[in-house]
């Protein structure tokens, strides 16, 4: 068995979170050594009582971990530990950083600019319009959008990002097999091809109330700045905002009518000087000092505007496949038929965006 399997197994032990998992590995030398330790050795470790030791000794989680590894390998899931270079470094700097993350996607978790967008599950037309316009305005600045895949503002931010060709990551409070809410399964699949899905929970973990505040800390920890678009004074968005404040992140809040309960949370953040008042995306860009000279070249956005969604998906897959992509691989990742792939490849080749290498591999020009 590999060290990876033993580390994955640690996530399934009851009452073993990130701090305890690190504690176990630090004292034993490796995750494998944790499962080979005796009960006496385990209970000598600070904060490891008999209950946790007994769960480790039963080895039941190892049998579960073998099935989990099968899912990981079959579904191109990356398991990231807080010691890995590819682990989100902004998140790693927080005091309650997860021990490990499960990630399916193409986006760089250490992207140069990451913007978190959160808000109510029941937004007004005003809030939705602002959210969509805000995302659209970020296009030239090569930002990555992160949110929680929830109803309302979250999914609006994800959808607009995909429409604009902006990478977007959904942080989940469930495992990767349990898209929540289930109505967002389709957009989640599209996000995998233009961003990704991220969770600290094993693939078969169902939605539980206490998981979502934990999910929110990942959004807060990974972003450079957080935008709050409509929220009541209590709820997930306020948890995310307060956590981001504790992490010393830049926070922005959209004001609304003083009589609107869904603006009360934003007003509270502004009044308590936890968030800056924002009236437009330009306010955000100026506050973040994203100078016009620092805009990414307009070549890529202009290309994306001219391409349809299927073409963008295929182009993104080719771009993220080292050494060139085969038709079968593109078909598997996009879930398009080989016939459709062949037509899309021809269209992209005629536009001079890709070329064919020996062995029928396709690369971006």
N, C-alpha and C positions, 0 to 999 in steps of 0.2 A: 504493500500500500504506500502511496505517495504522501509526502508532507501536506500537499494540498488537500487530500482527502481528510486527513486528521484536522486540519484547520477548519474545513467546512463543517466537520462533525461538531466542533466546539460551538457553532452557532445554534445548534439544536438542543444543547443542554439547558434545562430550565434554570432560570435565574443567573445565567452566565451572559453578561453583556460585554461591551467592549473593554471596560476597565478590568473586569475579572478575567476575561480571556487573555489580555496582555499580561496580567499578573501570573496566570498559570504558565504561559509560555516562557515568561522571563525566569521564573523559578526553576522550571524543568528543563529549559534549554531548547525545546522544540515542542510543537503540537503532538508529534508522535510520542515523545517522552511523557507527555501528560497522561496519555492513555496506557502507558506501560508502567506508570508509577503505582505504588501500593497505596492502600487506604491511609496507612500511617504517614507516608510521605506527603500525600495530598492534604491531609488535615493539619499538617504543620505549616502550610502556606497561609499567610494572613488572609482572613475573610473567606476561607474555604472550609465550610462546615461539613458535617457528615452527609448531609443530603446531597450536596453537589458531588462530593467524593463518590457516593454510591451510584449516582447517575453515570459518572465516568466509568466506574468499574463494571457496570452491567454490559457495556460495549454495545448496547442497543443502537446508539446513535451512529456507530460505525456502519452497521448494516443499512441504516437510513442513508448515510452519506454516500454509500456505493450507488444507490439509486439516484441521488442528487447529482453525482458526478456524471452519470449517464445522461441526464437531462442537460447538464452544462456542456458536455462534449457534442451532443446532437444538435444543440441550438445556438452554437457559437457564442456562448456566454463567457464573458471575462470575469474572473474572480480577482478582485484587487484588494491587497492588504495594505495597511497604513504604512508599511515599510517600502512599498513599491514606488518606483518613480512615476508610474502612470496613475497612481492614486491622486485624487484631487488635493493639491497642496494647500489651497486656501482652507479647505475643510480640515486638513490634517493639523492646522495651526490652532484649532479650537480645543477647549479643555475636555469636551465630551465627544470627541471624534469616534466614529464607528471603527470597530476592529477590522471589518472587511465589508466590501461592497460587491454586489452582483450587477454586471453591466452588459447590456446588449445594445450595440449601436456603433456609429462611425465617428461621432464628434470627439474632439480632444477635451477631456475633463479638466485640463489645465489651459484651456483656451485663453487668449490674451485679454478678452473682455467678456465677462459673464454678468448678465442682468437678470435678476429674479423679478417675476411679476406675479402677484397674488391678489386675491380679492374675494368678494362675496360669491356664493353659489347662485344667487338670484340678482344679477346686476340689472340696472336700468339701461335704457337705450343710450343714455348719456355716458354711462360707464363703459359699455361695450364699444361705443364709437371712439371714446378716448383711447381705450386699450388697443384697438386695431390701428388707429392712426399713429399711436406711439410706436408700435412694432414696425410699421411701414417706414417711419422716419429713421429708424435705426439701421435700415438696409445698407447705406454707404459706409457705416462705421464698423463693419465686420464684428458684430457682437453675437454672442450665443445667448439664447433665451432659455431660462430654466423656470419651471413651475411644477405644480403638483398633480396635473392630469384630472383635476376635479371638475365638477360642473361649473358653469359660469365663467368668471374671468380667467381661470386657469386654462381651460380648454380653448377659450377664445384666443388667448395669447399663443397657444400651440398651433391652432389652425391658421392664424394669420402668418405666423412664422413659416409654416410649410408653404403657404400660398406665395410668400415673397422669396422663397429659397433661402431663408435664414435657418441655421441649425437650431434645434430646440430639444431640450432634454426634459423628460418627465420623471420626477422623483416619486416613487411609489411607497405606500404604506403596506403593501402586500408583496407576495412573491411574484416572479415574472410570469408564472402560469395563471395568476389570478388578477387579471386586469380589472381595476375597480375605479369607477363604475364600469360594468360590462358593456354599456352603451358606447364606451370610448375605445373599444377594442380595435375598430378599424383605424382610427386616427393614431392609436398606439403603434400599429403595424407600420403606418406611414412614417412615424417619427423614428423608428429604428433605422430607416433608410436615409433620414435627413436630421440626424441628431442621435437620440437614443432613449433608453429606459434604464433607470438606476434605482436600486433598492438595497437595503442592508439585510433584507429578509430572504430566507430560502425560498425556492421556487413554488412550493406547495402551501405557503403561508397565506391564510385567508385574512380578510380585513377585520381588524379589531380596533376598537375606539382608541386605545392607548398608543397604537402605532403611529397615528397621524401627527401628534405633536413631535414625535421622534423624527418623522419624515420632514416636518417643517424645519427642524434644526439643520438638516442637510441642505435644504434650499438656502437658508440664511447663511450657512457656513461656506457654501460654494460660490456665492455671488460676490461681485465687487460692490454692487448697488442693488437695492430692493425698491420696487415701485408697488405701492398699495393702492389699488383701484376699488374704491367702495367697500366698506366693511362696517359692521356693527361694532360696538365697544368690546364685545366678547366674541371669541371664535378663533378659528385656525389662522386667519390672516394676522390678527393681533398677536398671536403667539409667535408667528414667524417674524413680525416686525420687532417685537420686544427682544427676541433672541438675536436678531440681526444687530439691534442696538447694543446688546451685551457683547457682541463680537466686534464692535466698532466699525460696522459697515455704514455706507451712505444709504440713507432712507429717504424716499420721496413719497408724498401722499397727495392724492387728488381731492381737492375740496368740493363740497356740494352745497345744497340748501341746508340751512341750520335745522329745518324741520324734518329732514330726511334721515331716518334711523340708519340707513345704509351708508351715510356719510359721517355718522357720529364717531366712528372709530378713527377715520382719517383726521377729523378735526381734533380729536383727543391727542393723536400723535403729534400734530402740528403745535397745539397749545402747550404740550409738555416738552416741546423742543427736541423730540425724538426723530421728527421727520421734517424735511423741507417742503414747503408748499410748492406744488407744481401745476402750471397752467398749460404747458405744452411740452412736446418732446425737446424743443429748443432749450427750455429751462434746464432740463436734465443734461443735455449735451454740453451746455455752457458750464453747469456746475461740475460736471465730470472733466471739464477741460479737454474734451475730444475735439481738438482743433480741426478746422477744415483741411489743412494740409495733411492730416493723419488719416483722412478717409482712404479706404481701400480703393484701388483702381476700379473704374466703372466698367471695365471690360466684362468681368464676371456677372455683375448684376444685369448688364445689358443683354448678355447671352441668356440668362435665366428668364428674362422677360419674354424673349423670343421663342423659348422652348415651352412645350406643354409639360404637364406634370410627369407623364410616363417617361418622356425624354430626360427630364431632370433626374428622375430616380435612377435610370440606367447610367447616365453620365456620372452620377455620384458614386455608384457602385464601382464603375471602372476606375474612377479617380482614387478610390480607397483600396484598390486591390494591387498589392505590390507585385511587380513582374508581369502584369497584364491579366485580364480577366477572360475566361472561356465562356462560351454561350451557356453551357450547362450551369456554371456557377452563377452567372447573371440571372438566369431563369429561376434558380433555387432561391436566391436572395430577394428577387423582386416579386416572385410568384406569378410572373407573366409566362405565357406559353412560349416555347422556342420559336414558333412562327412569328409571334408579335415581337419578340426580341430581335429577330433577323431584320424585320422592317424598321424598327427603331434604330438599330445599328447602322443600317444603310442611310437613314436620314441624318444621323449624327456625322457619319463619314462624309456625306455630301456637303455638309456645312463646315467641314474642316475641323471638327472638334475632336475626333478620334482617328486612329489609324490602326491597321491590322499588322501584327507581327507574325513571324513564322510560327506555325503551330496553331494558327487561328486564335491568337490572343489579341485582345483589344486594349489599347492604352490611350490616355488623353494626350492630345498634341500639345 
